[in-house]
Amino acid sequence: MKLRCTIDGLLLDAVLRRSPLALIAFDGDEGFALEAVEALYYEVVEATPEELLSLQQMRYRLLRMADDFHTARA
């Protein structure tokens, strides 16, 4: 999955972690858990259908789809 920061345009790789539930974004080699409220400042650029469904089921409803969003292959 790829996220874009809406403040500075930085693209970040991200993964969903199941236990404990979290969206982990990577700035280089360093990962950080994206808090639900921080999702206001990010948009989804690329994700698989399964990742999108998981995001909706988690607490990341504030993440929006980028205008240039595209579906990634699983």
Stockholm file with secondary structure:
# STOCKHOLM 1.0

chainA/1-74         MKLRCTIDGLLLDAVLRRSPLALIAFDGDEGFALEAVEALYYEVVEATPEELLSLQQMRYRLLRMADDFHTARA
#=GR chainA/1-74 SS CEEEETTTCCEEEEEEETTTTEEEEEETTEEEEECTGGGGGEEEEEECHHHHHHHHHTTCTTCEEEEEEEECCC
#=GC SS_cons        CEEEETTTCCEEEEEEETTTTEEEEEETTEEEEECTGGGGGEEEEEECHHHHHHHHHTTCTTCEEEEEEEECCC
//
